[in-house]
Amino acid sequence: MLRAGGSYNGRDPVSRPSPLLPPVARLALLVGGSLLALGTVHPESLLVVATLASIAAALGRRSATSLALPYGVLVGLSLVSCLQAIPLPFGVLERLSPHAAEIWRHAFDLLGATTAFASISLDPGASLLEALKWLTYANVFAIAASIARHRGAIPAGAILFGTAILAALITLGHGLVGARTVYGIYQPGFDVLPWQTGPL
């Protein structure tokens, strides 16, 4: 708070620097790192990126009230994906999604087994991964919004633009050497044409 004479009365918690990496560096490492980790192609890389995003968001400052709605929408989408993966009694599932109940019933018939529970999602594991992605998007949004609130939109925008340029350069590099694998490690599960091999 400012006194009448213009001097500070105590410390302003909003302007106090973080004892760890500044938010801009956290966002740059997170976005750039996720690009180098092939985004969310593999569950293992998604777990690493999601964990880092959660930690970085927790170290950041609380979002402004005006940003609560978009953040809440992203978290809500994560929650919806989680709910779709919860096993439900067949009677409940038949009311909520008769189509999913029918598919699950026949799936267990083929195995010669029965079950009293099944989820709305036909691939609960994939639904949980999607939930983790939505939560990661929410955390990245919170970090970027915090940066924009305190330093303007240019730093966060520059990170996103720079990451896109980096992805393009990596893809061009793969094309110049005629690579069919990404970073010489990951083999895409589909046919790739020349100049289309890259982290995205």
DRENZA-247653 format. One record per residue: residue number from 1; residue in three letters; x, y, z of N, C-alpha, C in turn. Coordinates in nm, 4 decimals, decimal comma. Atoms other than C-alpha are relative to their C-alpha. Layout:
<atoms>
ATOM    n  res    n_east   n_north      n_up   ca_east  ca_north     ca_up    c_east   c_north      c_up
ATOM  NUM  ALA         X         Y         Z         X         Y         Z         X         Y         Z
...
</atoms>
This chain:
<atoms>
ATOM    n  res    n_east   n_north      n_up   ca_east  ca_north     ca_up    c_east   c_north      c_up
ATOM    1  MET    0,0834   -0,1186    0,0000    0,0000    0,0000    0,0000    0,0879    0,1249    0,0000
ATOM    2  LEU   -0,0734   -0,1257    0,0037    0,1169    0,3516   -0,0746   -0,0470    0,0937    0,1107
ATOM    3  ARG    0,0334   -0,1045   -0,0966    0,1307    0,6118    0,1963   -0,0265    0,1300   -0,0748
ATOM    4  ALA    0,0315   -0,1290    0,0627    0,0250    0,9683    0,1321    0,1228    0,0601   -0,0658
ATOM    5  GLY   -0,1225   -0,0577    0,0556    0,3870    1,0657    0,0678    0,0544   -0,0762   -0,1181
ATOM    6  GLY   -0,0451    0,0751    0,1157    0,4255    0,7991   -0,1992    0,0880   -0,1177    0,0346
ATOM    7  SER   -0,0851    0,1126   -0,0364    0,6354    0,5503   -0,0002   -0,0865   -0,1227    0,0276
ATOM    8  TYR    0,0732    0,1242   -0,0224    0,5391    0,1869    0,0377   -0,0119   -0,0307    0,1482
ATOM    9  ASN    0,0238    0,0435   -0,1369    0,3851    0,0674    0,3628    0,0004   -0,1520    0,0000
ATOM   10  GLY   -0,0121    0,1461    0,0067    0,5148   -0,2868    0,3722    0,0211   -0,0434   -0,1435
ATOM   11  ARG   -0,0267    0,0537    0,1329    0,5680   -0,5160    0,0778   -0,1301   -0,0305   -0,0718
ATOM   12  ASP    0,1151    0,0328    0,0836    0,3260   -0,5592   -0,2058    0,0127   -0,1454   -0,0429
ATOM   13  PRO   -0,0141    0,1422    0,0327    0,2624   -0,9344   -0,2356   -0,0140   -0,0279   -0,1483
ATOM   14  VAL    0,0165    0,0248    0,1426    0,1666   -0,9007   -0,6019    0,1308    0,0181   -0,0744
ATOM   15  SER   -0,1226   -0,0301    0,0725    0,5006   -0,7559   -0,7070    0,1209   -0,0745    0,0556
ATOM   16  ARG   -0,1118    0,0714   -0,0584    0,7137   -0,9824   -0,4879    0,0503   -0,1061   -0,0977
ATOM   17  PRO   -0,0493    0,0963    0,0979    0,9405   -1,1896   -0,7149   -0,0067   -0,1418    0,0541
ATOM   18  SER    0,0031    0,1414   -0,0378    0,9172   -1,5684   -0,7148    0,1399   -0,0444    0,0366
ATOM   19  PRO   -0,1336    0,0466   -0,0377    1,2052   -1,7448   -0,5353    0,0567   -0,0975   -0,1022
ATOM   20  LEU   -0,0462    0,0943    0,1006    1,2227   -1,9921   -0,8251    0,0037    0,0677   -0,1363
ATOM   21  LEU    0,0003   -0,0579    0,1338    1,2092   -1,9437   -1,2017   -0,1143    0,0997   -0,0158
ATOM   22  PRO    0,1101   -0,0938    0,0253    1,0069   -1,6412   -1,3110   -0,1049   -0,0658   -0,0894
ATOM   23  PRO    0,1080    0,0611    0,0780    0,6701   -1,7188   -1,4738    0,0290   -0,0110   -0,1490
ATOM   24  VAL   -0,0301    0,0051    0,1438    0,7961   -1,6333   -1,8238    0,0908   -0,1187   -0,0312
ATOM   25  ALA   -0,0910    0,1131    0,0212    1,0783   -1,8866   -1,7915   -0,0737   -0,1324    0,0185
ATOM   26  ARG    0,0793    0,1225   -0,0212    0,8351   -2,1475   -1,6544   -0,0839   -0,0326   -0,1222
ATOM   27  LEU    0,0845    0,0224    0,1170    0,6005   -2,1001   -1,9480    0,0835   -0,0413   -0,1205
ATOM   28  ALA   -0,0871    0,0332    0,1128    0,8857   -2,1106   -2,2001    0,0489   -0,1442    0,0100
ATOM   29  LEU   -0,0465    0,1373   -0,0181    1,0234   -2,4337   -2,0539   -0,1130   -0,0999   -0,0201
ATOM   30  LEU    0,1142    0,0898    0,0102    0,6783   -2,5883   -2,0364   -0,0447   -0,0185   -0,1448
ATOM   31  VAL    0,0479    0,0081    0,1376    0,5650   -2,5039   -2,3901    0,1084   -0,0573   -0,0920
ATOM   32  GLY   -0,1097    0,0520    0,0814    0,9047   -2,5616   -2,5501    0,0310   -0,1451    0,0321
ATOM   33  GLY   -0,0255    0,1390   -0,0407    0,9574   -2,8790   -2,3497   -0,1049   -0,0956   -0,0515
ATOM   34  SER    0,1052    0,0879    0,0504    0,6208   -3,0195   -2,4514    0,0160   -0,0239   -0,1495
ATOM   35  LEU   -0,0273    0,0177    0,1426    0,7142   -2,9601   -2,8161    0,1099   -0,1043   -0,0196
ATOM   36  LEU   -0,1113    0,0939    0,0130    1,0424   -3,1455   -2,7738   -0,0379   -0,1400    0,0476
ATOM   37  ALA    0,0452    0,1296   -0,0498    0,8590   -3,4240   -2,5869   -0,1114   -0,0576   -0,0863
ATOM   38  LEU    0,1039    0,0446    0,0935    0,6264   -3,4714   -2,8865   -0,1391    0,0224    0,0560
ATOM   39  GLY    0,1324   -0,0363   -0,0513    0,3407   -3,3071   -2,7018   -0,0608   -0,1091    0,0850
ATOM   40  THR    0,0687    0,1021   -0,0794    0,0982   -3,5735   -2,5836   -0,0167   -0,1282   -0,0799
ATOM   41  VAL    0,0075    0,1229    0,0790    0,1704   -3,8519   -2,8317    0,0066   -0,1223    0,0905
ATOM   42  HIS   -0,0166    0,1130   -0,0914    0,2804   -4,0823   -2,5501   -0,0530    0,0378    0,1382
ATOM   43  PRO    0,0498   -0,0296   -0,1361    0,1087   -4,1066   -2,2093    0,1111    0,0416    0,0954
ATOM   44  GLU   -0,1109   -0,0339   -0,0896    0,4496   -4,0891   -2,0411    0,0381    0,1476   -0,0131
ATOM   45  SER   -0,0352   -0,1417    0,0181    0,5305   -3,7514   -2,1962   -0,1123    0,0890    0,0501
ATOM   46  LEU    0,1128   -0,0782   -0,0508    0,1797   -3,6279   -2,1132    0,0065    0,0118    0,1515
ATOM   47  LEU   -0,0095   -0,0039   -0,1469    0,2298   -3,7218   -1,7471    0,1066    0,0984    0,0457
ATOM   48  VAL   -0,1073   -0,0929   -0,0362    0,5579   -3,5290   -1,7351   -0,0441    0,1441   -0,0228
ATOM   49  VAL    0,0431   -0,1361    0,0331    0,4144   -3,2218   -1,9098   -0,1103    0,0457    0,0948
ATOM   50  ALA    0,1114   -0,0366   -0,0885    0,0966   -3,2281   -1,6979    0,0494    0,0288    0,1410
ATOM   51  THR   -0,0546   -0,0224   -0,1344    0,2959   -3,2564   -1,3753    0,0729    0,1342    0,0070
ATOM   52  LEU   -0,0731   -0,1275    0,0016    0,5240   -2,9675   -1,4706   -0,0955    0,1183   -0,0100
ATOM   53  ALA    0,0972   -0,1091    0,0129    0,2248   -2,7549   -1,5727   -0,0709    0,0255    0,1321
ATOM   54  SER    0,0677   -0,0157   -0,1293    0,0527   -2,8213   -1,2393    0,0907    0,0690    0,1009
ATOM   55  ILE   -0,0950   -0,0612   -0,0936    0,3657   -2,7315   -1,0428    0,0200    0,1471   -0,0345
ATOM   56  ALA   -0,0227   -0,1387    0,0422    0,4273   -2,4170   -1,2498   -0,1202    0,0872    0,0315
ATOM   57  ALA    0,1199   -0,0784   -0,0303    0,0654   -2,3050   -1,2085   -0,0141    0,0221    0,1499
ATOM   58  ALA    0,0096   -0,0126   -0,1455    0,0774   -2,3715   -0,8330    0,0988    0,1045    0,0525
ATOM   59  LEU   -0,0995   -0,0989   -0,0429    0,3899   -2,1553   -0,8047   -0,0388    0,1414   -0,0408
ATOM   60  GLY    0,0421   -0,1307    0,0487    0,2169   -1,8739   -0,9887   -0,0984    0,0657    0,0936
ATOM   61  ARG    0,0945   -0,0751   -0,0809   -0,0190   -1,6143   -0,8536   -0,1413   -0,0362   -0,0376
ATOM   62  ARG    0,1401    0,0294    0,0235   -0,3921   -1,6522   -0,8261   -0,0528    0,0813   -0,1169
ATOM   63  SER    0,0556   -0,0676    0,1179   -0,5802   -1,5703   -1,1464   -0,0975    0,1085    0,0400
ATOM   64  ALA    0,0957   -0,1061   -0,0241   -0,7835   -1,2543   -1,1654   -0,1415   -0,0537   -0,0179
ATOM   65  THR    0,1382    0,0443    0,0087   -1,1608   -1,2843   -1,1300   -0,0471   -0,0077   -0,1441
ATOM   66  SER    0,0430   -0,0016    0,1396   -1,2072   -1,1987   -1,4981    0,0477   -0,1219   -0,0770
ATOM   67  LEU   -0,0534    0,1171    0,0668   -1,0042   -1,5080   -1,5903   -0,0553   -0,1300    0,0583
ATOM   68  ALA    0,0511    0,1198   -0,0663   -1,1932   -1,7472   -1,3642   -0,0899   -0,0806   -0,0921
ATOM   69  LEU    0,0925    0,0714    0,0872   -1,4541   -1,8330   -1,6290    0,0716   -0,0892   -0,1006
ATOM   70  PRO   -0,0671    0,0906    0,0944   -1,2205   -1,9608   -1,9048    0,0774   -0,1104    0,0700
ATOM   71  TYR   -0,0709    0,1035   -0,0753   -1,0091   -2,1426   -1,6469   -0,0987   -0,1054    0,0497
ATOM   72  GLY    0,1019    0,0924   -0,0489   -1,3239   -2,2944   -1,4976   -0,0563   -0,0881   -0,1101
ATOM   73  VAL    0,0497    0,0800    0,1127   -1,4449   -2,4074   -1,8420    0,0975   -0,1124   -0,0322
ATOM   74  LEU   -0,1004    0,1020    0,0294   -1,1179   -2,5912   -1,9059    0,0026   -0,1087    0,1079
ATOM   75  VAL    0,0029    0,0976   -0,1091   -1,1255   -2,7568   -1,5630   -0,1296   -0,0812   -0,0078
ATOM   76  GLY    0,1271    0,0705    0,0142   -1,4937   -2,8427   -1,6211    0,0055   -0,1064   -0,1079
ATOM   77  LEU   -0,0151    0,0990    0,1063   -1,4081   -3,0184   -1,9475    0,0845   -0,1180    0,0470
ATOM   78  SER   -0,0795    0,1081   -0,0586   -1,1452   -3,2162   -1,7585   -0,0871   -0,0881    0,0894
ATOM   79  LEU    0,0885    0,0739   -0,0890   -1,4065   -3,3155   -1,5017   -0,0991   -0,0864   -0,0791
ATOM   80  VAL    0,0932    0,0763    0,0841   -1,6525   -3,4239   -1,7735    0,0681   -0,1249   -0,0560
ATOM   81  SER   -0,0740    0,1154    0,0524   -1,3859   -3,6490   -1,9265    0,0220   -0,1046    0,1082
ATOM   82  CYS   -0,0162    0,0934   -0,1125   -1,3192   -3,8006   -1,5834   -0,1303   -0,0746    0,0297
ATOM   83  LEU    0,1286    0,0615   -0,0307   -1,6884   -3,8641   -1,5227   -0,0372   -0,1059   -0,1024
ATOM   84  GLN    0,0308    0,0978    0,1036   -1,7185   -4,0476   -1,8540    0,0730   -0,1318    0,0206
ATOM   85  ALA   -0,0795    0,1209   -0,0203   -1,4559   -4,2974   -1,7390   -0,0398   -0,0777    0,1250
ATOM   86  ILE    0,0393    0,0664   -0,1236   -1,6254   -4,3876   -1,4090   -0,0904   -0,1195   -0,0300
ATOM   87  PRO    0,0893    0,1151    0,0192   -1,7732   -4,7420   -1,4065   -0,1334    0,0220    0,0721
ATOM   88  LEU    0,1342   -0,0185   -0,0540   -2,1495   -4,7243   -1,3525   -0,0746   -0,1330   -0,0014
ATOM   89  PRO    0,0848    0,1194    0,0096   -2,4061   -4,9945   -1,2732   -0,0694   -0,0041   -0,1365
ATOM   90  PHE    0,0558    0,0124    0,1346   -2,5469   -5,1298   -1,5986   -0,1370    0,0653   -0,0113
ATOM   91  GLY    0,1323   -0,0611    0,0036   -2,8971   -5,0119   -1,5075    0,0082    0,1500   -0,0185
ATOM   92  VAL   -0,0192   -0,1446    0,0124   -2,7743   -4,6550   -1,4700    0,0547    0,0334   -0,1385
ATOM   93  LEU   -0,0610   -0,0251    0,1303   -2,5621   -4,6761   -1,7863   -0,1036   -0,0107   -0,1117
ATOM   94  GLU    0,1031    0,0163    0,1029   -2,8619   -4,7994   -1,9888   -0,0889    0,1235   -0,0096
ATOM   95  ARG    0,0816   -0,1223    0,0026   -3,0538   -4,4864   -1,8884    0,0782    0,1178   -0,0574
ATOM   96  LEU   -0,0817   -0,1131    0,0448   -2,7658   -4,2469   -1,9538    0,0462   -0,0154   -0,1447
ATOM   97  SER   -0,0521    0,0238    0,1348   -2,6277   -4,4068   -2,2712   -0,0315   -0,1433   -0,0427
ATOM   98  PRO    0,0369    0,1355    0,0441   -2,8155   -4,7075   -2,4094    0,0966   -0,0577   -0,1031
ATOM   99  HIS   -0,0932    0,0463    0,1038   -2,5751   -4,7254   -2,7037    0,1277   -0,0553    0,0627
ATOM  100  ALA   -0,1225    0,0460   -0,0668   -2,2667   -4,7529   -2,4787   -0,0264   -0,1294    0,0775
ATOM  101  ALA    0,0337    0,1207   -0,0756   -2,4419   -5,0122   -2,2590   -0,0085   -0,1206   -0,0915
ATOM  102  GLU    0,0126    0,1102    0,0960   -2,5220   -5,2245   -2,5637    0,1368   -0,0468   -0,0483
ATOM  103  ILE   -0,1353    0,0365    0,0463   -2,1626   -5,2125   -2,6883    0,0757   -0,0747    0,1082
ATOM  104  TRP   -0,0696    0,0672   -0,1094   -2,0230   -5,3038   -2,3468   -0,0548   -0,1409    0,0215
ATOM  105  ARG    0,0620    0,1310   -0,0222   -2,2710   -5,5907   -2,3105    0,0510   -0,1008   -0,1025
ATOM  106  HIS   -0,0470    0,0916    0,1036   -2,1698   -5,7433   -2,6435    0,1507   -0,0238    0,0093
ATOM  107  ALA   -0,1445    0,0172   -0,0167   -1,8005   -5,6862   -2,5718    0,0286   -0,1093    0,1023
ATOM  108  PHE   -0,0210    0,1032   -0,1016   -1,8268   -5,8993   -2,2593   -0,0569   -0,1339   -0,0445
ATOM  109  ASP    0,0530    0,1247    0,0553   -2,0392   -6,1582   -2,4441    0,1059   -0,0731   -0,0802
ATOM  110  LEU   -0,1055    0,0607    0,0808   -1,7505   -6,2162   -2,6814    0,1064   -0,0662    0,0870
ATOM  111  LEU   -0,0978    0,0572   -0,0926   -1,5293   -6,2878   -2,3821   -0,0596   -0,1134    0,0828
ATOM  112  GLY    0,0664    0,1033   -0,0796   -1,7841   -6,5259   -2,2358   -0,0116    0,0384    0,1455
ATOM  113  ALA    0,0077   -0,0489   -0,1376   -1,8140   -6,3076   -1,9268   -0,1103    0,1044    0,0093
ATOM  114  THR    0,0974   -0,1067   -0,0242   -2,0528   -6,0595   -1,7721    0,0591    0,0978    0,0997
ATOM  115  THR   -0,0425   -0,1003   -0,0979   -2,0076   -5,7436   -1,5717   -0,1200    0,0824    0,0418
ATOM  116  ALA    0,1104   -0,0823   -0,0511   -2,2342   -5,5338   -1,3577    0,0293    0,1483   -0,0151
ATOM  117  PHE   -0,0394   -0,1404    0,0100   -2,0438   -5,2113   -1,4250    0,0682    0,0260   -0,1344
ATOM  118  ALA   -0,0679   -0,0458    0,1216   -1,9285   -5,0202   -1,7323   -0,0094    0,1520   -0,0060
ATOM  119  SER   -0,0050   -0,1468    0,0078   -1,8446   -4,6622   -1,8209   -0,0712    0,0510   -0,1249
ATOM  120  ILE    0,0570   -0,0633    0,1195   -2,0073   -4,4210   -2,0629    0,1035   -0,0006   -0,1121
ATOM  121  SER   -0,1076    0,0027    0,0980   -1,6724   -4,4012   -2,2371    0,0293   -0,1428   -0,0430
ATOM  122  LEU   -0,0379    0,1318    0,0502   -1,5853   -4,6949   -2,4597    0,1495   -0,0237    0,0124
ATOM  123  ASP   -0,1444    0,0105   -0,0252   -1,2173   -4,6266   -2,3849    0,0325    0,0859    0,1222
ATOM  124  PRO   -0,0202   -0,0799   -0,1219   -1,1924   -4,5144   -2,0199    0,1421    0,0538    0,0154
ATOM  125  GLY   -0,1377   -0,0463   -0,0105   -0,8135   -4,4929   -2,0345    0,0243    0,1240   -0,0835
ATOM  126  ALA   -0,0151   -0,1161    0,0868   -0,8258   -4,2526   -2,3277   -0,0750    0,1206    0,0566
ATOM  127  SER    0,0760   -0,1106   -0,0597   -1,0925   -4,0456   -2,1493    0,0776    0,0629    0,1148
ATOM  128  LEU   -0,0807   -0,0540   -0,1096   -0,8659   -4,0112   -1,8452    0,1184    0,0797   -0,0537
ATOM  129  LEU   -0,1086   -0,0765    0,0614   -0,5799   -3,9006   -2,0701   -0,0511    0,1342   -0,0511
ATOM  130  GLU    0,0583   -0,1258    0,0459   -0,8099   -3,6401   -2,2253   -0,0266    0,0942    0,1178
ATOM  131  ALA    0,0221   -0,0813   -0,1202   -0,9018   -3,5220   -1,8753    0,1301    0,0662    0,0437
ATOM  132  LEU   -0,1300   -0,0548   -0,0382   -0,5327   -3,4776   -1,8007    0,0441    0,1092   -0,0969
ATOM  133  LYS   -0,0336   -0,1036    0,0984   -0,4864   -3,2820   -2,1246   -0,0759    0,1290    0,0295
ATOM  134  TRP    0,0787   -0,1199   -0,0294   -0,7725   -3,0433   -2,0394    0,0529    0,0710    0,1234
ATOM  135  LEU   -0,0544   -0,0611   -0,1214   -0,6265   -2,9890   -1,6932    0,1323    0,0698   -0,0293
ATOM  136  THR   -0,1268   -0,0617    0,0399   -0,2873   -2,9182   -1,8498   -0,0249    0,1304   -0,0744
ATOM  137  TYR    0,0343   -0,1234    0,0707   -0,4459   -2,6635   -2,0853   -0,0410    0,1088    0,0989
ATOM  138  ALA    0,0449   -0,0971   -0,1008   -0,6098   -2,4972   -1,7847    0,1191    0,0601    0,0741
ATOM  139  ASN   -0,1164   -0,0485   -0,0744   -0,2788   -2,4724   -1,5993    0,0888    0,0892   -0,0870
ATOM  140  VAL   -0,0795   -0,0831    0,0904   -0,0926   -2,3371   -1,9025   -0,0699    0,1343   -0,0208
ATOM  141  PHE    0,0758   -0,1252    0,0133   -0,3712   -2,0816   -1,9490    0,0200    0,0879    0,1230
ATOM  142  ALA   -0,0165   -0,0770   -0,1235   -0,3380   -1,9772   -1,5842    0,1374    0,0662    0,0054
ATOM  143  ILE   -0,1349   -0,0568    0,0000    0,0376   -1,9271   -1,6219    0,0090    0,1159   -0,0990
ATOM  144  ALA   -0,0056   -0,1043    0,1025    0,0017   -1,7293   -1,9460   -0,0826    0,1224    0,0404
ATOM  145  ALA    0,0852   -0,1115   -0,0425   -0,2817   -1,5196   -1,8013    0,0677    0,0814    0,1097
ATOM  146  SER   -0,0719   -0,0701   -0,1061   -0,0727   -1,4370   -1,4956    0,1113    0,0883   -0,0584
ATOM  147  ILE   -0,1054   -0,0771    0,0647    0,2146   -1,3254   -1,7185   -0,0591    0,1215   -0,0703
ATOM  148  ALA    0,0631   -0,1095    0,0736   -0,0178   -1,1160   -1,9353   -0,0508    0,1087    0,0942
ATOM  149  ARG    0,0531   -0,0971   -0,0951   -0,1729   -0,9514   -1,6293    0,1099    0,0890    0,0571
ATOM  150  HIS   -0,1072   -0,0756   -0,0653    0,1622   -0,8442   -1,4854    0,1001    0,0623   -0,0979
ATOM  151  ARG   -0,1025   -0,0484    0,0926    0,3777   -0,7946   -1,7953   -0,0539    0,0293   -0,1387
ATOM  152  GLY    0,0578   -0,0210    0,1316    0,1362   -0,7590   -2,0861   -0,0022   -0,1285   -0,0807
ATOM  153  ALA    0,0200    0,1198    0,0819    0,0509   -1,0010   -2,3643    0,1233   -0,0377   -0,0819
ATOM  154  ILE   -0,1126    0,0254    0,0900    0,3817   -0,9729   -2,5517    0,0873   -0,1180    0,0443
ATOM  155  PRO   -0,0871    0,1123   -0,0359    0,5968   -1,2162   -2,3434   -0,0625   -0,1366   -0,0285
ATOM  156  ALA    0,0650    0,1289    0,0230    0,3448   -1,5027   -2,3527   -0,0207   -0,0230   -0,1492
ATOM  157  GLY    0,0178    0,0124    0,1445    0,2668   -1,4342   -2,7190    0,1299   -0,0333   -0,0702
ATOM  158  ALA   -0,1309    0,0263    0,0599    0,6367   -1,4331   -2,8031    0,0416   -0,1453    0,0226
ATOM  159  ILE   -0,0332    0,1401   -0,0286    0,6797   -1,7724   -2,6347   -0,0763   -0,0919   -0,0947
ATOM  160  LEU    0,0800    0,0841    0,0887    0,3938   -1,9246   -2,8352    0,0464    0,0132   -0,1447
ATOM  161  PHE   -0,0469   -0,0214    0,1361    0,5141   -1,7663   -3,1603    0,1366   -0,0645   -0,0195
ATOM  162  GLY   -0,1329    0,0591    0,0101    0,8720   -1,8719   -3,0916   -0,0042   -0,1516   -0,0042
ATOM  163  THR    0,0138    0,1451    0,0016    0,7623   -2,2283   -3,0222   -0,0485   -0,0488   -0,1360
ATOM  164  ALA    0,0477    0,0368    0,1338    0,5735   -2,2391   -3,3523    0,1135    0,0080   -0,1022
ATOM  165  ILE   -0,1158   -0,0126    0,0897    0,8865   -2,1140   -3,5331    0,0958   -0,1169    0,0229
ATOM  166  LEU   -0,0889    0,1121   -0,0307    1,0932   -2,3789   -3,3533   -0,0527   -0,1300   -0,0603
ATOM  167  ALA    0,0590    0,1209    0,0586    0,8504   -2,6519   -3,4617    0,0206   -0,0015   -0,1509
ATOM  168  ALA   -0,0195   -0,0079    0,1451    0,8729   -2,5296   -3,8214    0,1452   -0,0280   -0,0372
ATOM  169  LEU   -0,1417    0,0214    0,0294    1,2543   -2,5238   -3,8120    0,0396   -0,1457    0,0191
ATOM  170  ILE   -0,0298    0,1408   -0,0229    1,2705   -2,8735   -3,6641   -0,0555   -0,0851   -0,1141
ATOM  171  THR    0,0609    0,0737    0,1102    1,0333   -2,9997   -3,9327    0,0811    0,0183   -0,1283
ATOM  172  LEU   -0,0846   -0,0248    0,1170    1,2439   -2,8332   -4,2055    0,1309   -0,0783    0,0097
ATOM  173  GLY   -0,1231    0,0759   -0,0197    1,5551   -2,9917   -4,0566   -0,0195   -0,1482   -0,0275
ATOM  174  HIS    0,0302    0,1406    0,0290    1,3922   -3,3342   -4,0671   -0,0135   -0,0213   -0,1513
ATOM  175  GLY    0,0168    0,0128    0,1446    1,2990   -3,2711   -4,4318    0,1319    0,0060   -0,0747
ATOM  176  LEU   -0,1293   -0,0144    0,0666    1,6520   -3,1655   -4,5279    0,0820   -0,1280    0,0056
ATOM  177  VAL   -0,0760    0,1249   -0,0120    1,7980   -3,4917   -4,4003   -0,0828   -0,1217   -0,0414
ATOM  178  GLY    0,0851    0,1106    0,0439    1,5058   -3,6997   -4,5313   -0,0413   -0,0930    0,1120
ATOM  179  ALA    0,0321    0,0835   -0,1157    1,4121   -3,8220   -4,1847   -0,1392   -0,0613   -0,0111
ATOM  180  ARG    0,1296    0,0678   -0,0065    1,1312   -4,0748   -4,1447   -0,0420   -0,0223    0,1449
ATOM  181  THR    0,0320    0,0081   -0,1424    1,1454   -4,0703   -3,7658    0,0220    0,1378    0,0618
ATOM  182  VAL   -0,0130   -0,1288   -0,0677    1,1085   -3,7748   -3,5298    0,1153   -0,0083    0,0990
ATOM  183  TYR   -0,1211   -0,0026   -0,0829    1,4398   -3,6891   -3,3617    0,0816   -0,1289   -0,0139
ATOM  184  GLY   -0,0698    0,1272    0,0165    1,5612   -4,0257   -3,4953   -0,0428   -0,1041    0,1004
ATOM  185  ILE    0,0447    0,0910   -0,1059    1,3654   -4,1939   -3,2142   -0,1411   -0,0510   -0,0241
ATOM  186  TYR    0,1411    0,0373    0,0070    0,9917   -4,1885   -3,2686   -0,0413   -0,0289   -0,1433
ATOM  187  GLN    0,0511    0,0385    0,1305    0,8442   -4,3758   -3,5650   -0,1511    0,0192   -0,0019
ATOM  188  PRO    0,1448   -0,0193    0,0055    0,4967   -4,2421   -3,6516   -0,0716   -0,1278   -0,0424
ATOM  189  GLY    0,0777    0,1193    0,0312    0,2270   -4,5070   -3,6744   -0,0733    0,0097   -0,1322
ATOM  190  PHE    0,0624   -0,0169    0,1308    0,1272   -4,3863   -4,0209    0,1084    0,0429   -0,0978
ATOM  191  ASP   -0,0974   -0,0377    0,1021    0,3031   -4,3200   -4,3483    0,0190    0,1514   -0,0021
ATOM  192  VAL   -0,0300   -0,1433    0,0047    0,4786   -3,9842   -4,3540    0,0672    0,0307   -0,1333
ATOM  193  LEU   -0,0580   -0,0436    0,1258    0,5628   -3,7988   -4,6715    0,1221    0,0874    0,0273
ATOM  194  PRO   -0,1146   -0,0905   -0,0195    0,8856   -3,6043   -4,7227   -0,0469    0,1390    0,0431
ATOM  195  TRP    0,0259   -0,1327   -0,0527    0,8862   -3,2706   -4,5393   -0,1209    0,0033    0,0940
ATOM  196  GLN    0,1114    0,0013   -0,0954    0,6044   -3,3851   -4,3086    0,0390   -0,0611    0,1341
ATOM  197  THR   -0,0452    0,0573   -0,1264    0,8151   -3,5435   -4,0351    0,0436    0,1103    0,0927
ATOM  198  GLY   -0,0340   -0,1036   -0,0971    0,8330   -3,3253   -3,7264   -0,0735   -0,0241    0,1298
ATOM  199  PRO    0,0599    0,0212   -0,1326    0,7247   -3,2868   -3,3644   -0,1513    0,0161    0,0033
ATOM  200  LEU    0,1452   -0,0128    0,0039    0,3662   -3,1946   -3,4653   -0,0594   -0,0883   -0,1075
</atoms>
